[in-house]
């Protein structure tokens, strides 16, 4: 199993218990595992492009399903043929492993 698959197989930990922030070096290492995600100011983000609105909304619903199951929710910006997905762990004030678990799961939606 590759590192991205291992990450996607993990379960998010509850944030209320004080999730640990990742070091800048660990954030950079994990960004190399999740393709196309960029980090800015304690947030990782990626824009996903689609052929039409129906595909965009199907993707949004799948991301919502992941968020519900993991108890970790992204900020979404939805347009006709794209969706910008942003993760950060608000309770911890930055990036935690939960953000990268969810990013890997979102990527898996498009690679299945």
PyMOL commands that place a pseudoatom at each C-alpha (Angstrom):
pseudoatom trace, name=CA, resn=UNK, resi=1, chain=A, elem=C, hetatm=0, pos=[0.000, 0.000, 0.000]
pseudoatom trace, name=CA, resn=UNK, resi=2, chain=A, elem=C, hetatm=0, pos=[1.437, 3.414, -0.933]
pseudoatom trace, name=CA, resn=UNK, resi=3, chain=A, elem=C, hetatm=0, pos=[1.621, 6.343, 1.488]
pseudoatom trace, name=CA, resn=UNK, resi=4, chain=A, elem=C, hetatm=0, pos=[-1.443, 8.106, 0.031]
pseudoatom trace, name=CA, resn=UNK, resi=5, chain=A, elem=C, hetatm=0, pos=[-3.559, 4.941, 0.381]
pseudoatom trace, name=CA, resn=UNK, resi=6, chain=A, elem=C, hetatm=0, pos=[-2.323, 4.456, 3.951]
pseudoatom trace, name=CA, resn=UNK, resi=7, chain=A, elem=C, hetatm=0, pos=[-3.240, 8.054, 4.759]
pseudoatom trace, name=CA, resn=UNK, resi=8, chain=A, elem=C, hetatm=0, pos=[-6.711, 7.685, 3.206]
pseudoatom trace, name=CA, resn=UNK, resi=9, chain=A, elem=C, hetatm=0, pos=[-7.299, 4.501, 5.226]
pseudoatom trace, name=CA, resn=UNK, resi=10, chain=A, elem=C, hetatm=0, pos=[-6.817, 6.328, 8.530]
pseudoatom trace, name=CA, resn=UNK, resi=11, chain=A, elem=C, hetatm=0, pos=[-9.684, 7.771, 10.573]
pseudoatom trace, name=CA, resn=UNK, resi=12, chain=A, elem=C, hetatm=0, pos=[-9.712, 11.365, 11.775]
pseudoatom trace, name=CA, resn=UNK, resi=13, chain=A, elem=C, hetatm=0, pos=[-9.248, 11.904, 15.500]
pseudoatom trace, name=CA, resn=UNK, resi=14, chain=A, elem=C, hetatm=0, pos=[-11.636, 14.157, 17.424]
pseudoatom trace, name=CA, resn=UNK, resi=15, chain=A, elem=C, hetatm=0, pos=[-10.276, 17.716, 17.420]
pseudoatom trace, name=CA, resn=UNK, resi=16, chain=A, elem=C, hetatm=0, pos=[-11.775, 18.732, 20.766]
pseudoatom trace, name=CA, resn=UNK, resi=17, chain=A, elem=C, hetatm=0, pos=[-9.102, 16.745, 22.594]
pseudoatom trace, name=CA, resn=UNK, resi=18, chain=A, elem=C, hetatm=0, pos=[-6.340, 18.991, 21.328]
pseudoatom trace, name=CA, resn=UNK, resi=19, chain=A, elem=C, hetatm=0, pos=[-5.185, 17.681, 17.959]
pseudoatom trace, name=CA, resn=UNK, resi=20, chain=A, elem=C, hetatm=0, pos=[-1.467, 18.264, 17.447]
pseudoatom trace, name=CA, resn=UNK, resi=21, chain=A, elem=C, hetatm=0, pos=[-0.386, 20.759, 14.824]
pseudoatom trace, name=CA, resn=UNK, resi=22, chain=A, elem=C, hetatm=0, pos=[1.996, 19.439, 12.190]
pseudoatom trace, name=CA, resn=UNK, resi=23, chain=A, elem=C, hetatm=0, pos=[5.432, 21.026, 11.925]
pseudoatom trace, name=CA, resn=UNK, resi=24, chain=A, elem=C, hetatm=0, pos=[6.183, 23.004, 8.749]
pseudoatom trace, name=CA, resn=UNK, resi=25, chain=A, elem=C, hetatm=0, pos=[8.511, 20.179, 7.624]
pseudoatom trace, name=CA, resn=UNK, resi=26, chain=A, elem=C, hetatm=0, pos=[5.777, 17.579, 8.159]
pseudoatom trace, name=CA, resn=UNK, resi=27, chain=A, elem=C, hetatm=0, pos=[3.263, 19.725, 6.250]
pseudoatom trace, name=CA, resn=UNK, resi=28, chain=A, elem=C, hetatm=0, pos=[5.687, 19.914, 3.303]
pseudoatom trace, name=CA, resn=UNK, resi=29, chain=A, elem=C, hetatm=0, pos=[6.299, 16.158, 3.413]
pseudoatom trace, name=CA, resn=UNK, resi=30, chain=A, elem=C, hetatm=0, pos=[2.582, 15.406, 3.418]
pseudoatom trace, name=CA, resn=UNK, resi=31, chain=A, elem=C, hetatm=0, pos=[1.925, 17.871, 0.598]
pseudoatom trace, name=CA, resn=UNK, resi=32, chain=A, elem=C, hetatm=0, pos=[4.181, 15.682, -1.544]
pseudoatom trace, name=CA, resn=UNK, resi=33, chain=A, elem=C, hetatm=0, pos=[1.812, 12.765, -0.824]
pseudoatom trace, name=CA, resn=UNK, resi=34, chain=A, elem=C, hetatm=0, pos=[-1.451, 14.513, -1.798]
pseudoatom trace, name=CA, resn=UNK, resi=35, chain=A, elem=C, hetatm=0, pos=[-1.183, 15.708, -5.405]
pseudoatom trace, name=CA, resn=UNK, resi=36, chain=A, elem=C, hetatm=0, pos=[-2.110, 19.244, -6.354]
pseudoatom trace, name=CA, resn=UNK, resi=37, chain=A, elem=C, hetatm=0, pos=[-2.821, 20.551, -2.861]
pseudoatom trace, name=CA, resn=UNK, resi=38, chain=A, elem=C, hetatm=0, pos=[-1.257, 23.878, -1.907]
pseudoatom trace, name=CA, resn=UNK, resi=39, chain=A, elem=C, hetatm=0, pos=[-0.654, 25.293, 1.562]
pseudoatom trace, name=CA, resn=UNK, resi=40, chain=A, elem=C, hetatm=0, pos=[-1.223, 28.910, 2.521]
pseudoatom trace, name=CA, resn=UNK, resi=41, chain=A, elem=C, hetatm=0, pos=[-1.612, 30.394, 5.995]
pseudoatom trace, name=CA, resn=UNK, resi=42, chain=A, elem=C, hetatm=0, pos=[-2.478, 27.154, 7.814]
pseudoatom trace, name=CA, resn=UNK, resi=43, chain=A, elem=C, hetatm=0, pos=[-4.853, 25.889, 5.121]
pseudoatom trace, name=CA, resn=UNK, resi=44, chain=A, elem=C, hetatm=0, pos=[-4.437, 23.275, 2.402]
pseudoatom trace, name=CA, resn=UNK, resi=45, chain=A, elem=C, hetatm=0, pos=[-6.527, 23.754, -0.717]
pseudoatom trace, name=CA, resn=UNK, resi=46, chain=A, elem=C, hetatm=0, pos=[-7.122, 22.268, -4.144]
pseudoatom trace, name=CA, resn=UNK, resi=47, chain=A, elem=C, hetatm=0, pos=[-9.462, 23.223, -6.985]
pseudoatom trace, name=CA, resn=UNK, resi=48, chain=A, elem=C, hetatm=0, pos=[-11.182, 20.337, -8.771]
pseudoatom trace, name=CA, resn=UNK, resi=49, chain=A, elem=C, hetatm=0, pos=[-12.501, 20.882, -12.309]
pseudoatom trace, name=CA, resn=UNK, resi=50, chain=A, elem=C, hetatm=0, pos=[-15.478, 19.071, -13.899]
pseudoatom trace, name=CA, resn=UNK, resi=51, chain=A, elem=C, hetatm=0, pos=[-17.290, 18.901, -17.247]
pseudoatom trace, name=CA, resn=UNK, resi=52, chain=A, elem=C, hetatm=0, pos=[-20.598, 20.246, -15.937]
pseudoatom trace, name=CA, resn=UNK, resi=53, chain=A, elem=C, hetatm=0, pos=[-22.614, 21.317, -12.921]
pseudoatom trace, name=CA, resn=UNK, resi=54, chain=A, elem=C, hetatm=0, pos=[-24.035, 17.843, -12.313]
pseudoatom trace, name=CA, resn=UNK, resi=55, chain=A, elem=C, hetatm=0, pos=[-20.538, 16.362, -11.906]
pseudoatom trace, name=CA, resn=UNK, resi=56, chain=A, elem=C, hetatm=0, pos=[-19.519, 19.243, -9.655]
pseudoatom trace, name=CA, resn=UNK, resi=57, chain=A, elem=C, hetatm=0, pos=[-22.491, 18.728, -7.350]
pseudoatom trace, name=CA, resn=UNK, resi=58, chain=A, elem=C, hetatm=0, pos=[-21.966, 14.937, -7.306]
pseudoatom trace, name=CA, resn=UNK, resi=59, chain=A, elem=C, hetatm=0, pos=[-18.399, 15.615, -6.156]
pseudoatom trace, name=CA, resn=UNK, resi=60, chain=A, elem=C, hetatm=0, pos=[-19.593, 18.091, -3.502]
pseudoatom trace, name=CA, resn=UNK, resi=61, chain=A, elem=C, hetatm=0, pos=[-22.046, 15.507, -2.156]
pseudoatom trace, name=CA, resn=UNK, resi=62, chain=A, elem=C, hetatm=0, pos=[-19.292, 12.870, -2.009]
pseudoatom trace, name=CA, resn=UNK, resi=63, chain=A, elem=C, hetatm=0, pos=[-17.009, 15.305, -0.132]
pseudoatom trace, name=CA, resn=UNK, resi=64, chain=A, elem=C, hetatm=0, pos=[-19.887, 16.007, 2.281]
pseudoatom trace, name=CA, resn=UNK, resi=65, chain=A, elem=C, hetatm=0, pos=[-20.279, 12.260, 2.851]
pseudoatom trace, name=CA, resn=UNK, resi=66, chain=A, elem=C, hetatm=0, pos=[-16.552, 11.968, 3.680]
pseudoatom trace, name=CA, resn=UNK, resi=67, chain=A, elem=C, hetatm=0, pos=[-16.772, 14.987, 6.006]
pseudoatom trace, name=CA, resn=UNK, resi=68, chain=A, elem=C, hetatm=0, pos=[-19.747, 13.546, 7.867]
pseudoatom trace, name=CA, resn=UNK, resi=69, chain=A, elem=C, hetatm=0, pos=[-18.069, 10.162, 8.302]
pseudoatom trace, name=CA, resn=UNK, resi=70, chain=A, elem=C, hetatm=0, pos=[-14.777, 11.674, 9.487]
pseudoatom trace, name=CA, resn=UNK, resi=71, chain=A, elem=C, hetatm=0, pos=[-16.264, 14.441, 11.624]
pseudoatom trace, name=CA, resn=UNK, resi=72, chain=A, elem=C, hetatm=0, pos=[-13.913, 16.849, 9.834]
pseudoatom trace, name=CA, resn=UNK, resi=73, chain=A, elem=C, hetatm=0, pos=[-15.439, 19.432, 7.518]
pseudoatom trace, name=CA, resn=UNK, resi=74, chain=A, elem=C, hetatm=0, pos=[-13.838, 21.481, 4.730]
pseudoatom trace, name=CA, resn=UNK, resi=75, chain=A, elem=C, hetatm=0, pos=[-14.735, 24.890, 3.440]
pseudoatom trace, name=CA, resn=UNK, resi=76, chain=A, elem=C, hetatm=0, pos=[-16.119, 24.486, -0.084]
pseudoatom trace, name=CA, resn=UNK, resi=77, chain=A, elem=C, hetatm=0, pos=[-16.415, 27.075, -2.832]
pseudoatom trace, name=CA, resn=UNK, resi=78, chain=A, elem=C, hetatm=0, pos=[-18.704, 25.719, -5.537]
pseudoatom trace, name=CA, resn=UNK, resi=79, chain=A, elem=C, hetatm=0, pos=[-18.934, 27.035, -9.098]
pseudoatom trace, name=CA, resn=UNK, resi=80, chain=A, elem=C, hetatm=0, pos=[-20.585, 25.697, -12.232]
pseudoatom trace, name=CA, resn=UNK, resi=81, chain=A, elem=C, hetatm=0, pos=[-17.649, 23.477, -13.272]
pseudoatom trace, name=CA, resn=UNK, resi=82, chain=A, elem=C, hetatm=0, pos=[-15.337, 23.547, -10.276]
pseudoatom trace, name=CA, resn=UNK, resi=83, chain=A, elem=C, hetatm=0, pos=[-15.070, 23.187, -6.531]
pseudoatom trace, name=CA, resn=UNK, resi=84, chain=A, elem=C, hetatm=0, pos=[-12.363, 24.637, -4.313]
pseudoatom trace, name=CA, resn=UNK, resi=85, chain=A, elem=C, hetatm=0, pos=[-11.816, 22.449, -1.236]
pseudoatom trace, name=CA, resn=UNK, resi=86, chain=A, elem=C, hetatm=0, pos=[-10.022, 23.932, 1.788]
pseudoatom trace, name=CA, resn=UNK, resi=87, chain=A, elem=C, hetatm=0, pos=[-9.007, 22.058, 4.928]
pseudoatom trace, name=CA, resn=UNK, resi=88, chain=A, elem=C, hetatm=0, pos=[-7.691, 23.324, 8.234]
pseudoatom trace, name=CA, resn=UNK, resi=89, chain=A, elem=C, hetatm=0, pos=[-8.304, 22.193, 11.792]
pseudoatom trace, name=CA, resn=UNK, resi=90, chain=A, elem=C, hetatm=0, pos=[-10.023, 25.221, 13.301]
pseudoatom trace, name=CA, resn=UNK, resi=91, chain=A, elem=C, hetatm=0, pos=[-9.959, 23.791, 16.853]
pseudoatom trace, name=CA, resn=UNK, resi=92, chain=A, elem=C, hetatm=0, pos=[-6.163, 23.401, 16.674]
pseudoatom trace, name=CA, resn=UNK, resi=93, chain=A, elem=C, hetatm=0, pos=[-5.504, 26.651, 14.826]
pseudoatom trace, name=CA, resn=UNK, resi=94, chain=A, elem=C, hetatm=0, pos=[-3.753, 25.134, 11.814]
pseudoatom trace, name=CA, resn=UNK, resi=95, chain=A, elem=C, hetatm=0, pos=[-2.952, 21.913, 9.996]
pseudoatom trace, name=CA, resn=UNK, resi=96, chain=A, elem=C, hetatm=0, pos=[-3.197, 18.477, 11.600]
pseudoatom trace, name=CA, resn=UNK, resi=97, chain=A, elem=C, hetatm=0, pos=[-3.116, 14.941, 10.284]
pseudoatom trace, name=CA, resn=UNK, resi=98, chain=A, elem=C, hetatm=0, pos=[-6.919, 15.102, 9.942]
pseudoatom trace, name=CA, resn=UNK, resi=99, chain=A, elem=C, hetatm=0, pos=[-6.600, 17.626, 7.114]
pseudoatom trace, name=CA, resn=UNK, resi=100, chain=A, elem=C, hetatm=0, pos=[-4.326, 15.329, 5.138]
pseudoatom trace, name=CA, resn=UNK, resi=101, chain=A, elem=C, hetatm=0, pos=[-6.442, 12.233, 5.838]
pseudoatom trace, name=CA, resn=UNK, resi=102, chain=A, elem=C, hetatm=0, pos=[-9.445, 14.023, 4.341]
pseudoatom trace, name=CA, resn=UNK, resi=103, chain=A, elem=C, hetatm=0, pos=[-7.427, 15.406, 1.411]
pseudoatom trace, name=CA, resn=UNK, resi=104, chain=A, elem=C, hetatm=0, pos=[-6.266, 11.864, 0.591]
pseudoatom trace, name=CA, resn=UNK, resi=105, chain=A, elem=C, hetatm=0, pos=[-9.847, 10.576, 0.817]
pseudoatom trace, name=CA, resn=UNK, resi=106, chain=A, elem=C, hetatm=0, pos=[-11.083, 13.332, -1.498]
pseudoatom trace, name=CA, resn=UNK, resi=107, chain=A, elem=C, hetatm=0, pos=[-8.372, 12.449, -4.017]
pseudoatom trace, name=CA, resn=UNK, resi=108, chain=A, elem=C, hetatm=0, pos=[-9.416, 8.796, -3.810]
pseudoatom trace, name=CA, resn=UNK, resi=109, chain=A, elem=C, hetatm=0, pos=[-12.878, 9.811, -5.054]
pseudoatom trace, name=CA, resn=UNK, resi=110, chain=A, elem=C, hetatm=0, pos=[-11.415, 10.718, -8.425]
pseudoatom trace, name=CA, resn=UNK, resi=111, chain=A, elem=C, hetatm=0, pos=[-8.965, 7.838, -8.631]
pseudoatom trace, name=CA, resn=UNK, resi=112, chain=A, elem=C, hetatm=0, pos=[-11.410, 4.978, -8.084]
for i in range(1, 112): cmd.bond("trace and resi %d" % i, "trace and resi %d" % (i + 1))
show_as sticks, trace
zoom trace
